[in-house]
Amino acid sequence: MKTQKKANLYKLLCSIIPIYLLFSPAGIKAETIDSAGAEALTGEEMILFQDIPSVYSASKYEQKITEAPSSVSIVTAAEIKKYGYRTLADILNSIRGFYTTYDRNYSYIGVRGFNRSGDYNTRIQLLIDGHRVNDNIYNTAFIGTESPVDVDLIDRIEIIRGPSSSLYGANAFFGIINVITKRGRDLKGAEVSGEAGSFHTYKGRLSFGNKFSNGLEMLLSGNVYDSEGQRLFFREFDSPATNNGYAENADSDEYQSFFGKLTYKDLTLQGNYITRKKSIPTGSYGTVFNDSRTQTIDEQGYLFLKFDHTFTNQLGLMARLYYDMYEYDGDYMYGYGRKPSGKYNRIVRNMDFSRGEWWGGEVKLSKRLFEKHNVVAGAEYWDNIKMDQRNVNDSPREVFLDDKRDPRIWALYIQDEYQIIKKLTFTAGVRYDHYNLFGGTANPRFAIIYSPVDKTTFKLLYGKAFRSPNAYELYYNDGGNTAKPSHNLQPETIKTYELVYEQYINNNLSLNASAYYYKIKNLISQKIDPNDNLIVLDNSDNINARGVELELEDKFANGIESRVSYALQSTEDEGTRKVLTNSPKHLAKFNVIFPLIKEKLFSGIELQYTSSRKTINRSEAGGFFITNVTLFSQNILKGLEVSGSIYNLFDKKFGVPAAEEHSQNVIDQDGINFRIKLTYSF
């Protein structure tokens, strides 16, 4: 079997590499751009000839990617349009070493072979314009349709791999994702967008943005989304009493969202709000199958005011004050007793309520000292005003959980980038976080960055990060229906060692190769207690993992852009010596954008391979190969953009491992589906 898998992988790589060489600029035709030609280039073309890209999030100040103490990926607004990405999950699936899982309610991030059941993306810190948006009860980083930011408002995304607690604190375990939104000047007027797709899915957006003569810059945007969903079959419920396994009218998804940003000189006021309702078709947590009343409602919002100024002596000062809220309502229908027909005698609605509110502030200073030191230092304070959880049955009224908390957190951090000699830099940083519940924790990061020749960089990285147990993991119970609390949980930690090689060639071809090893201690993991069959969490697991990631990226004057990547990852539970569940050994991806009519019509093609994964019961969810194709046009009519996408073009049947709360071992994913989108600017 293993021999056959290796043969299949070998065939895949043999097929991708020739395609890449065929479509890459070097394989098509070598072109040169003289100075006159370069002067004629505008807009996105100029980006192709920029020097090495810059990144902000790795050190909380602008620096070249090659100088950042991390392995970094960047996704631009142009790529989002040309590949037809609909959500953050779509975007992450295109990134080396990342993969996602969808259980038909939420989408979950997998990175470097780790995607634990029951983990609501708590080991990634998600930022919007530098503002953390993981909630304060589950610490969830939302990436599906429930994500707080609309992809049309994204200017670029910075993905920073590796432990980042030395600057960002908890949950920056495997890295951070910083979504940088557009500015008002990027729209220069109004924009209306509408789209329709498979499963009776519709979305509309109205935006306005501009920079006015008095210096005020404004961006306002609102979205409405509605999807009827699919008629889904689950063989685990294939009996007459449960509609022969078909869930009908139980997969709907809808949301409304609003985003606003005002900027005047050094001040920025920004806010965001989204409410999303999703029906759950899988009968999770033992609920009545095919009952559309089982659903979740998530609401999330934030507002922050930021001052960011660089004084004449090059001292940078950033100060921000913020308020966040998160609310969750879950309705779960449970059946009791059976009639001869198999129907339930009585159905009771069990309801989860979570209410979170918090405010905080941060002050950050940055300055270059003694010509060789780039220093950044700061302090943060976080006050949880509300962290409430309730669980009740509605009829008869029974209260199983009524928990209220209000912990506070403060932190100090400092990082120094010391240029030892021109070609050698040493970065050291540490952050101390103090929690009411767990006391203090200090998490360092070190990096040695060596550039022996121009555009060749070696990085030796070490970092430690932590994740504190959240309120849901510590205190949640639903009266013995499915779960019980885990009061003795302690923070888990990760240590990562990584070697990175980055090579830029002729300004249009770049190579990134990295090898890493990480070790997780006291992993907070979901288990089933055999004494009562209830879900419980503990710190019993330690994890070892190692892997290699390779990526070639190509951008050329004729407009073709391509990227091919491969990740080999091996994870192991230290105690059982078993491979982790939901951990594919191989990920291979190929992305290419073709300009069919220069600056007017493009095709974006994605090929993604994910190898098989172990499921909860140690069987396997098979590997799969997905193809997505998008045609995107702009400027054919002034102000009009049109795109059409087909996802899973060859209708590949595949599924992903399910978590403990599901009866299914594997949850099937979408087959072939499409989207058509029109955007008009005026």
C-alpha positions as CSV (number, residue, x, y, z in Angstrom):
1,M,0.0,0.0,0.0
2,K,2.8,2.4,1.0
3,T,4.6,1.6,-2.2
4,Q,1.5,2.4,-4.2
5,K,1.1,5.8,-2.4
6,K,4.7,6.7,-3.0
7,A,4.2,5.8,-6.7
8,N,1.1,8.0,-6.8
9,L,2.9,10.9,-5.2
10,Y,5.8,10.5,-7.6
11,K,3.4,10.6,-10.6
12,L,1.8,13.7,-9.2
13,L,5.1,15.5,-8.8
14,C,6.2,14.3,-12.3
15,S,3.0,15.8,-13.7
16,I,3.1,19.1,-11.8
17,I,6.8,19.9,-12.5
18,P,6.5,19.7,-16.3
19,I,3.4,21.8,-16.2
20,Y,5.2,24.4,-14.1
21,L,8.2,24.4,-16.4
22,L,5.9,24.7,-19.4
23,F,3.9,27.6,-18.1
24,S,6.7,29.4,-16.3
25,P,8.1,32.4,-18.0
26,A,11.4,30.6,-18.5
27,G,9.6,27.8,-20.3
28,I,7.6,30.1,-22.6
29,K,9.8,32.8,-23.8
30,A,12.5,34.9,-22.3
31,E,11.7,38.6,-22.5
32,T,13.8,41.5,-21.4
33,I,12.6,44.9,-20.4
34,D,14.7,47.9,-21.3
35,S,14.6,51.1,-19.3
36,A,12.2,52.7,-21.8
37,G,9.9,49.7,-21.5
38,A,10.0,49.8,-17.8
39,E,9.0,53.4,-17.8
40,A,6.0,52.5,-19.8
41,L,4.8,50.0,-17.2
42,T,2.1,51.0,-14.8
43,G,0.1,49.6,-11.9
44,E,0.4,46.0,-11.3
45,E,3.2,45.6,-13.9
46,M,5.4,47.8,-11.8
47,I,4.9,45.5,-8.8
48,L,6.5,42.7,-10.8
49,F,9.7,44.7,-10.9
50,Q,9.8,45.9,-7.4
51,D,12.6,44.8,-5.2
52,I,12.1,42.1,-2.6
53,P,8.6,42.6,-1.0
54,S,8.2,44.1,2.4
55,V,6.3,42.7,5.3
56,Y,5.0,44.4,8.5
57,S,3.7,41.7,10.7
58,A,6.8,39.7,11.4
59,S,8.4,42.4,13.6
60,K,5.6,45.1,13.9
61,Y,7.5,47.4,11.5
62,E,8.2,47.4,7.8
63,Q,11.1,45.2,6.7
64,K,12.0,43.2,3.6
65,I,10.8,39.6,3.7
66,T,14.4,38.4,3.6
67,E,15.1,40.4,6.8
68,A,12.1,39.1,8.7
69,P,12.7,36.5,11.5
70,S,10.1,34.2,10.0
71,S,9.1,32.3,6.9
72,V,6.5,34.6,5.2
73,S,3.8,34.3,2.5
74,I,1.9,37.2,1.0
75,V,-1.4,37.1,-0.9
76,T,-2.5,40.3,-2.8
77,A,-5.8,41.7,-3.8
78,A,-5.1,41.0,-7.5
79,E,-4.5,37.3,-6.7
80,I,-7.8,37.2,-4.7
81,K,-9.7,38.4,-7.8
82,K,-7.9,36.3,-10.4
83,Y,-8.2,33.0,-8.5
84,G,-11.8,33.7,-7.5
85,Y,-11.3,33.3,-3.8
86,R,-14.5,33.6,-1.7
87,T,-13.3,33.2,1.8
88,L,-10.1,33.2,3.9
89,A,-10.3,29.4,3.9
90,D,-10.0,29.5,0.0
91,I,-7.0,31.7,0.3
92,L,-5.2,29.5,3.0
93,N,-5.8,26.4,0.9
94,S,-3.5,28.0,-1.7
95,I,-0.6,28.6,0.7
96,R,2.3,26.2,1.2
97,G,1.9,24.0,4.2
98,F,-1.7,25.1,4.9
99,Y,-5.0,23.1,4.5
100,T,-8.5,23.5,5.8
101,T,-11.3,21.3,7.0
102,Y,-15.0,22.1,6.8
103,D,-17.5,20.3,8.9
104,R,-20.5,22.0,7.3
105,N,-20.6,24.6,10.0
106,Y,-17.2,26.1,10.5
107,S,-13.9,25.9,8.6
108,Y,-10.7,24.9,10.5
109,I,-7.1,25.7,9.8
110,G,-4.5,23.0,9.4
111,V,-0.8,24.0,9.3
112,R,2.4,22.0,9.3
113,G,0.5,18.8,9.8
114,F,-1.6,20.0,12.8
115,N,-5.4,20.3,12.7
116,R,-6.8,18.9,15.9
117,S,-10.4,17.9,16.3
118,G,-12.5,20.4,18.3
119,D,-9.9,23.1,17.8
120,Y,-11.7,26.3,16.7
121,N,-8.5,27.7,15.1
122,T,-7.2,28.6,18.5
123,R,-3.5,28.0,17.6
124,I,-3.5,30.8,14.9
125,Q,-3.8,34.5,15.8
126,L,-6.0,36.3,13.2
127,L,-5.4,40.0,12.9
128,I,-7.3,42.7,10.8
129,D,-5.0,45.7,10.3
130,G,-3.0,44.5,13.3
131,H,-6.0,44.1,15.5
132,R,-6.5,40.7,17.0
133,V,-10.0,39.3,16.2
134,N,-9.9,35.9,18.0
135,D,-12.9,36.0,20.4
136,N,-12.4,35.8,24.2
137,I,-14.5,32.7,24.9
138,Y,-13.4,30.1,22.3
139,N,-10.4,32.1,20.9
140,T,-11.7,31.3,17.5
141,A,-10.1,32.6,14.3
142,F,-13.1,32.6,11.9
143,I,-12.1,31.9,8.2
144,G,-15.2,30.7,6.5
145,T,-18.4,32.7,5.7
146,E,-18.4,33.7,9.4
147,S,-15.1,35.5,8.9
148,P,-15.4,39.2,10.0
149,V,-13.6,40.6,6.9
150,D,-14.9,40.4,3.3
151,V,-12.3,39.3,0.8
152,D,-13.2,42.2,-1.5
153,L,-11.9,44.6,1.1
154,I,-8.5,42.9,1.5
155,D,-5.5,44.7,0.1
156,R,-3.0,42.0,1.1
157,I,-2.6,39.2,3.6
158,E,0.6,38.5,5.5
159,I,1.1,35.0,6.8
160,I,3.8,34.6,9.3
161,R,4.8,31.0,10.2
162,G,6.2,29.9,13.5
163,P,5.7,30.8,17.1
164,S,5.0,34.6,17.4
165,S,4.1,34.9,21.1
166,S,7.2,37.0,21.6
167,L,5.4,39.9,20.0
168,Y,1.7,38.8,19.9
169,G,1.1,36.7,23.0
170,A,-1.4,33.8,23.3
171,N,-2.6,31.9,20.3
172,A,0.2,32.9,18.0
173,F,1.2,29.3,18.3
174,F,1.8,28.2,14.7
175,G,1.9,31.8,13.5
176,I,-0.2,34.8,12.7
177,I,-2.4,35.9,9.8
178,N,-2.6,39.6,9.4
179,V,-5.3,40.8,6.9
180,I,-4.5,44.3,5.7
181,T,-7.6,46.1,4.3
182,K,-7.9,48.5,1.5
183,R,-7.8,52.3,2.0
184,G,-10.4,54.7,0.9
185,R,-8.2,56.0,-1.9
186,D,-8.2,52.4,-3.4
187,L,-11.8,52.7,-4.4
188,K,-12.1,56.4,-5.4
189,G,-15.8,56.3,-5.4
190,A,-18.7,53.8,-5.1
191,E,-18.5,50.1,-5.9
192,V,-21.4,47.7,-6.2
193,S,-20.9,44.0,-6.5
194,G,-23.3,41.0,-7.0
195,E,-22.7,37.3,-7.3
196,A,-24.6,34.1,-7.7
197,G,-23.5,30.5,-7.4
198,S,-24.4,26.9,-6.9
199,F,-26.8,25.8,-4.1
200,H,-28.9,29.0,-4.6
201,T,-26.2,31.2,-3.2
202,Y,-26.3,35.0,-3.6
203,K,-24.2,37.8,-2.3
204,G,-24.4,41.6,-2.6
205,R,-22.0,44.3,-1.6
206,L,-22.1,48.1,-1.6
207,S,-18.9,50.1,-0.8
208,F,-17.7,53.7,-0.9
209,G,-14.2,54.9,-0.5
210,N,-12.2,58.0,-1.2
211,K,-9.5,60.4,0.0
212,F,-10.8,64.0,0.2
213,S,-8.9,67.2,-0.3
214,N,-8.8,67.9,3.4
215,G,-6.9,64.7,4.0
216,L,-9.8,62.7,5.4
217,E,-9.9,59.2,4.0
218,M,-13.0,57.0,4.2
219,L,-14.0,53.4,3.4
220,L,-17.5,52.1,4.1
221,S,-18.9,48.7,3.0
222,G,-21.8,46.5,3.6
223,N,-22.5,42.8,2.6
224,V,-25.5,40.5,2.4
225,Y,-25.1,36.8,1.8
226,D,-27.6,34.0,1.5
227,S,-27.2,30.3,0.6
228,E,-29.9,27.7,0.6
229,G,-27.3,25.0,0.8
230,Q,-27.5,21.4,-0.4
231,R,-29.5,18.3,0.0
232,L,-26.9,16.1,1.6
233,F,-26.7,12.3,2.2
234,F,-25.0,10.8,5.3
235,R,-24.8,7.0,5.2
236,E,-24.6,7.0,9.1
237,F,-28.3,8.0,9.2
238,D,-29.5,5.8,6.3
239,S,-32.8,4.5,7.8
240,P,-36.5,5.3,7.2
241,A,-36.7,7.0,10.6
242,T,-34.0,9.5,9.6
243,N,-35.2,10.3,6.1
244,N,-33.0,7.6,4.6
245,G,-29.9,9.6,5.4
246,Y,-30.8,12.8,3.6
247,A,-30.6,16.1,5.3
248,E,-33.0,18.5,3.5
249,N,-33.2,22.3,4.0
250,A,-30.6,21.9,6.8
251,D,-27.5,23.4,5.2
252,S,-28.5,27.1,4.9
253,D,-26.0,29.8,5.5
254,E,-26.6,33.6,5.7
255,Y,-24.8,36.7,7.0
256,Q,-24.8,40.4,7.0
257,S,-21.7,42.5,7.7
258,F,-20.5,46.1,7.8
259,F,-17.0,47.6,7.7
260,G,-15.9,51.2,8.2
261,K,-12.6,52.9,8.3
262,L,-11.8,56.6,8.7
263,T,-8.3,58.0,8.5
264,Y,-7.1,61.5,9.1
265,K,-3.4,62.2,9.3
266,D,-2.0,59.8,12.0
267,L,-5.4,58.8,13.4
268,T,-7.4,55.8,12.3
269,L,-10.9,54.8,13.5
270,Q,-12.0,51.4,12.3
271,G,-15.0,49.2,13.0
272,N,-16.5,45.9,11.8
273,Y,-19.6,43.9,12.5
274,I,-20.9,40.6,11.2
275,T,-23.8,38.3,12.1
276,R,-24.0,34.9,10.6
277,K,-26.5,32.1,10.9
278,K,-25.7,28.5,9.8
279,S,-27.9,25.4,9.9
280,I,-26.1,22.2,10.9
281,P,-27.0,19.2,8.7
282,T,-24.7,16.6,10.2
283,G,-26.7,15.7,13.4
284,S,-23.6,16.7,15.5
285,Y,-23.6,16.2,19.3
286,G,-26.3,13.6,19.0
287,T,-29.0,16.0,17.9
288,V,-32.0,15.1,15.8
289,F,-30.9,14.4,12.2
290,N,-32.5,16.5,9.5
291,D,-33.9,19.1,11.8
292,S,-33.2,22.5,10.3
293,R,-33.8,24.2,13.7
294,T,-30.4,23.0,14.8
295,Q,-28.3,26.0,14.1
296,T,-25.6,28.4,15.2
297,I,-25.6,32.2,15.2
298,D,-22.3,34.1,15.6
299,E,-22.0,37.8,16.0
300,Q,-18.7,39.6,16.2
301,G,-17.7,43.3,16.1
302,Y,-14.9,45.6,17.0
303,L,-14.0,49.3,17.1
304,F,-10.5,50.7,17.5
305,L,-8.8,54.0,17.5
306,K,-5.2,54.1,16.5
307,F,-2.5,56.8,16.5
308,D,0.6,56.1,14.5
309,H,3.3,58.6,14.0
310,T,7.1,58.8,13.3
311,F,8.8,61.8,14.7
312,T,11.7,63.6,13.1
313,N,14.2,61.7,15.2
314,Q,12.8,58.5,13.6
315,L,11.1,57.5,16.8
316,G,8.0,55.6,15.9
317,L,5.0,55.7,18.3
318,M,1.8,53.7,17.9
319,A,-1.0,53.7,20.4
320,R,-4.4,52.1,20.1
321,L,-7.5,51.6,22.1
322,Y,-10.1,49.0,21.3
323,Y,-13.4,47.5,22.2
324,D,-14.6,44.0,21.0
325,M,-17.7,41.9,21.3
326,Y,-18.6,38.3,20.4
327,E,-22.0,36.6,20.8
328,Y,-22.9,33.0,20.1
329,D,-26.3,31.3,20.1
330,G,-26.5,27.6,19.5
331,D,-29.9,25.8,19.1
332,Y,-29.6,22.0,19.4
333,M,-32.7,19.8,19.0
334,Y,-32.6,16.5,21.0
335,G,-35.1,13.7,20.8
336,Y,-36.4,11.6,23.6
337,G,-38.4,8.3,23.4
338,R,-39.3,6.6,20.2
339,K,-42.7,5.9,18.5
340,P,-43.2,2.7,16.5
341,S,-42.6,4.8,13.4
342,G,-39.1,5.7,14.7
343,K,-40.1,9.3,15.3
344,Y,-39.3,10.9,18.7
345,N,-42.0,11.2,21.4
346,R,-40.6,14.5,22.5
347,I,-38.0,17.0,21.1
348,V,-36.3,19.4,23.4
349,R,-34.4,22.5,22.3
350,N,-31.0,22.8,24.1
351,M,-29.5,26.3,23.9
352,D,-26.0,27.6,24.2
353,F,-25.4,31.2,24.9
354,S,-22.0,32.9,25.0
355,R,-21.5,36.6,25.5
356,G,-18.1,38.2,25.3
357,E,-17.0,41.8,25.7
358,W,-13.5,43.1,26.2
359,W,-11.5,46.3,25.8
360,G,-7.8,47.0,25.8
361,G,-4.9,49.1,24.7
362,E,-1.4,48.9,23.3
363,V,1.5,51.3,23.2
364,K,4.5,50.5,21.0
365,L,7.7,52.4,20.4
366,S,10.2,51.7,17.6
367,K,13.5,53.3,16.8
368,R,16.9,52.6,15.1
369,L,19.7,52.9,17.7
370,F,23.4,53.2,17.3
371,E,23.0,52.5,13.6
372,K,22.9,48.8,14.1
373,H,19.9,48.2,16.3
374,N,16.2,48.2,15.3
375,V,14.3,48.1,18.6
376,V,10.6,47.7,19.1
377,A,9.1,47.6,22.6
378,G,5.6,47.8,23.9
379,A,2.9,47.1,26.5
380,E,-0.6,45.7,26.2
381,Y,-3.5,45.5,28.6
382,W,-6.7,43.4,28.0
383,D,-9.8,43.6,30.3
384,N,-12.5,41.0,29.8
385,I,-15.6,42.9,30.8
386,K,-17.8,39.9,30.0
387,M,-17.1,36.2,29.5
388,D,-20.4,34.5,30.1
389,Q,-21.6,31.0,29.1
390,R,-25.1,29.6,29.6
391,N,-26.6,26.3,28.6
392,V,-30.4,25.6,29.1
393,N,-33.2,23.5,28.0
394,D,-36.2,25.6,26.9
395,S,-39.1,23.3,27.8
396,P,-39.1,22.3,30.6
397,R,-36.8,25.1,31.6
398,E,-33.6,23.6,33.0
399,V,-30.3,25.5,33.5
400,F,-27.2,23.4,33.2
401,L,-24.5,26.1,33.0
402,D,-24.5,29.7,34.1
403,D,-20.8,30.8,34.2
404,K,-19.5,34.3,34.4
405,R,-15.8,35.4,34.3
406,D,-13.9,38.6,33.9
407,P,-10.1,37.9,33.9
408,R,-7.5,40.5,32.9
409,I,-4.2,40.2,31.1
410,W,-1.2,42.5,30.8
411,A,2.0,42.1,28.8
412,L,5.3,43.7,28.0
413,Y,7.5,42.9,25.0
414,I,10.8,43.9,23.4
415,Q,12.7,42.9,20.3
416,D,16.1,44.0,19.0
417,E,17.3,43.4,15.5
418,Y,21.1,43.7,15.7
419,Q,23.1,44.0,12.5
420,I,26.4,42.3,13.6
421,I,28.0,42.9,10.2
422,K,26.5,44.0,6.9
423,K,25.6,40.4,5.9
424,L,24.7,39.0,9.4
425,T,21.8,40.0,11.6
426,F,20.7,38.6,15.0
427,T,17.2,39.1,16.3
428,A,16.1,38.5,19.8
429,G,12.7,39.2,21.4
430,V,10.7,38.2,24.4
431,R,7.2,38.9,25.7
432,Y,5.9,38.4,29.2
433,D,2.2,37.8,29.6
434,H,0.4,37.8,33.0
435,Y,-2.9,36.1,33.5
436,N,-5.2,36.1,36.6
437,L,-5.7,32.4,36.3
438,F,-2.3,31.0,35.4
439,G,0.3,33.6,36.5
440,G,3.0,34.7,34.1
441,T,4.7,33.2,31.0
442,A,7.7,34.5,29.1
443,N,8.1,33.5,25.4
444,P,11.3,34.3,23.5
445,R,12.2,34.2,19.8
446,F,15.7,34.2,18.3
447,A,16.8,34.5,14.6
448,I,20.2,34.5,12.9
449,I,19.8,35.9,9.4
450,Y,22.8,35.6,7.0
451,S,22.9,37.0,3.4
452,P,26.3,36.0,1.9
453,V,25.4,37.5,-1.5
454,D,22.7,39.8,-2.8
455,K,19.2,38.2,-2.7
456,T,20.4,35.0,-1.0
457,T,19.3,34.5,2.6
458,F,19.7,31.8,5.2
459,K,17.6,32.0,8.4
460,L,18.1,30.0,11.6
461,L,15.0,30.4,13.7
462,Y,13.9,29.4,17.2
463,G,10.7,30.4,18.9
464,K,8.5,29.5,21.9
465,A,4.8,30.2,22.1
466,F,1.9,29.4,24.4
467,R,-1.8,28.9,24.3
468,S,-3.8,29.3,27.5
469,P,-7.0,27.2,27.9
470,N,-10.0,29.3,27.0
471,A,-13.3,29.7,28.9
472,Y,-15.1,27.1,26.8
473,E,-12.4,24.5,27.5
474,L,-12.3,25.3,31.2
475,Y,-15.9,25.7,32.2
476,Y,-18.3,24.4,29.5
477,N,-20.8,21.7,30.3
478,D,-24.3,21.0,29.0
479,G,-25.8,19.0,31.8
480,G,-24.3,15.7,30.8
481,N,-25.7,15.7,27.2
482,T,-22.3,15.7,25.4
483,A,-19.5,17.5,27.4
484,K,-18.2,18.2,30.9
485,P,-15.9,20.9,32.3
486,S,-12.1,20.6,32.6
487,H,-11.1,22.9,35.4
488,N,-7.5,21.7,35.8
489,L,-6.3,22.6,32.3
490,Q,-3.0,24.4,32.0
491,P,-1.4,26.4,29.1
492,E,0.2,24.3,26.4
493,T,3.5,25.4,24.8
494,I,5.3,24.9,21.5
495,K,9.0,25.2,20.7
496,T,10.0,25.4,17.0
497,Y,13.4,25.1,15.3
498,E,13.5,26.1,11.7
499,L,16.1,26.6,8.9
500,V,15.0,28.8,5.9
501,Y,16.6,29.4,2.6
502,E,15.3,32.2,0.4
503,Q,16.7,32.9,-3.1
504,Y,15.5,35.7,-5.5
505,I,16.6,35.3,-9.1
506,N,16.4,38.0,-11.7
507,N,13.6,39.9,-9.9
508,N,11.0,37.4,-11.3
509,L,11.8,34.0,-9.8
510,S,12.1,33.2,-6.1
511,L,12.7,30.0,-4.2
512,N,11.8,29.4,-0.6
513,A,12.8,26.2,1.2
514,S,12.4,25.5,4.9
515,A,12.9,22.6,7.3
516,Y,11.4,22.6,10.7
517,Y,11.0,20.6,13.9
518,Y,8.5,21.5,16.6
519,K,7.5,20.0,19.9
520,I,4.2,20.7,21.7
521,K,3.9,20.0,25.5
522,N,0.7,19.7,27.5
523,L,-1.4,19.8,24.4
524,I,-5.0,20.6,25.3
525,S,-6.9,17.8,23.5
526,Q,-10.4,16.6,23.2
527,K,-11.1,13.1,24.6
528,I,-14.1,10.8,25.3
529,D,-14.3,9.7,29.0
530,P,-15.0,6.0,28.8
531,N,-16.8,6.2,32.2
532,D,-19.6,8.4,30.9
533,N,-19.0,8.9,27.2
534,L,-18.7,12.6,27.6
535,I,-16.3,14.9,25.8
536,V,-13.6,16.3,28.1
537,L,-10.3,18.1,27.6
538,D,-7.0,17.4,29.2
539,N,-3.2,18.1,28.9
540,S,-2.1,14.5,28.5
541,D,-0.6,14.7,25.0
542,N,2.9,15.8,23.8
543,I,3.5,16.1,20.1
544,N,6.6,15.9,17.9
545,A,6.6,17.0,14.3
546,R,9.0,17.7,11.5
547,G,8.7,18.7,7.9
548,V,10.0,20.4,4.8
549,E,8.3,23.1,2.7
550,L,9.4,24.1,-0.8
551,E,8.1,26.8,-3.1
552,L,9.0,28.4,-6.4
553,E,7.3,31.6,-7.4
554,D,7.5,33.2,-10.8
555,K,6.3,36.6,-12.1
556,F,7.2,37.9,-15.5
557,A,6.7,40.9,-17.8
558,N,4.2,39.1,-20.0
559,G,1.9,39.0,-17.0
560,I,2.1,35.3,-16.2
561,E,2.4,34.5,-12.5
562,S,2.8,31.1,-11.1
563,R,3.6,29.4,-7.9
564,V,4.3,25.7,-7.1
565,S,4.8,24.3,-3.6
566,Y,5.2,21.0,-1.8
567,A,5.1,20.2,1.9
568,L,6.3,17.0,3.5
569,Q,5.1,16.8,7.1
570,S,5.4,14.1,9.7
571,T,3.6,14.3,13.1
572,E,3.6,12.0,16.0
573,D,2.0,11.6,19.4
574,E,4.9,11.2,21.8
575,G,3.0,8.8,24.0
576,T,1.3,6.5,21.5
577,R,3.9,6.9,18.6
578,K,0.9,7.3,16.3
579,V,0.5,9.8,13.5
580,L,-1.9,12.6,14.4
581,T,-5.4,12.5,13.1
582,N,-6.2,14.9,10.2
583,S,-2.6,15.2,9.4
584,P,-1.8,14.7,5.7
585,K,1.8,13.7,4.9
586,H,1.9,15.4,1.6
587,L,0.6,18.7,0.3
588,A,1.3,19.8,-3.3
589,K,-0.1,23.0,-4.9
590,F,0.2,24.7,-8.3
591,N,-1.2,28.1,-9.1
592,V,-0.9,30.0,-12.4
593,I,-2.4,33.2,-13.8
594,F,-2.5,33.7,-17.5
595,P,-3.2,37.1,-19.1
596,L,-5.4,36.1,-22.0
597,I,-6.0,39.7,-23.1
598,K,-3.4,42.1,-21.6
599,E,-4.7,43.9,-18.6
600,K,-8.3,42.9,-19.5
601,L,-8.8,39.2,-19.3
602,F,-7.1,36.6,-17.1
603,S,-7.4,33.0,-16.2
604,G,-6.5,31.7,-12.8
605,I,-5.9,27.9,-12.4
606,E,-5.3,26.1,-9.1
607,L,-4.3,22.4,-8.6
608,Q,-4.2,21.2,-5.0
609,Y,-3.2,17.7,-3.8
610,T,-3.8,16.5,-0.2
611,S,-2.7,13.0,0.8
612,S,-4.8,10.7,3.0
613,R,-5.4,11.5,6.7
614,K,-6.1,9.4,9.7
615,T,-9.5,9.8,11.2
616,I,-10.7,9.7,14.8
617,N,-11.2,5.9,14.6
618,R,-7.8,5.4,12.9
619,S,-9.2,4.6,9.5
620,E,-8.3,6.9,6.6
621,A,-9.9,9.7,4.7
622,G,-8.5,9.3,1.2
623,G,-6.2,11.7,-0.6
624,F,-7.6,14.0,-3.3
625,F,-6.7,16.2,-6.1
626,I,-8.8,19.4,-6.7
627,T,-8.8,21.8,-9.7
628,N,-10.3,25.3,-9.5
629,V,-10.5,27.6,-12.6
630,T,-11.5,31.3,-12.8
631,L,-11.9,33.7,-15.7
632,F,-11.6,37.3,-14.6
633,S,-12.0,40.4,-16.8
634,Q,-11.5,44.1,-16.0
635,N,-11.7,47.3,-18.1
636,I,-13.5,45.7,-21.0
637,L,-16.2,48.2,-20.1
638,K,-15.0,51.1,-17.9
639,G,-15.5,50.3,-14.2
640,L,-16.8,46.8,-14.8
641,E,-15.2,43.6,-13.5
642,V,-16.6,40.2,-14.3
643,S,-15.5,36.8,-13.1
644,G,-16.7,33.2,-13.4
645,S,-15.2,30.4,-11.3
646,I,-15.7,26.6,-11.3
647,Y,-14.5,25.0,-8.1
648,N,-13.6,21.3,-8.0
649,L,-13.8,21.2,-11.8
650,F,-13.6,17.4,-12.2
651,D,-16.2,16.8,-9.5
652,K,-13.8,14.9,-7.2
653,K,-15.6,13.0,-4.4
654,F,-13.7,13.5,-1.2
655,G,-14.1,14.0,2.5
656,V,-12.3,15.2,5.6
657,P,-11.9,13.7,9.1
658,A,-14.7,14.5,11.5
659,A,-14.3,15.6,15.1
660,E,-15.6,13.7,18.2
661,E,-19.0,15.5,18.1
662,H,-20.0,13.8,14.8
663,S,-21.4,10.4,14.1
664,Q,-19.6,10.5,10.8
665,N,-16.1,9.4,10.5
666,V,-15.5,11.4,7.4
667,I,-17.6,14.5,6.2
668,D,-18.0,14.8,2.5
669,Q,-17.0,18.1,0.9
670,D,-18.5,20.0,-2.1
671,G,-18.4,18.5,-5.5
672,I,-18.3,20.7,-8.6
673,N,-19.8,24.1,-8.1
674,F,-19.6,27.6,-9.6
675,R,-19.8,31.3,-9.0
676,I,-20.4,34.3,-11.3
677,K,-19.6,37.8,-10.0
678,L,-20.0,41.3,-11.3
679,T,-18.5,44.4,-9.8
680,Y,-19.1,47.9,-11.0
681,S,-17.2,51.0,-9.9
682,F,-18.4,54.5,-10.4
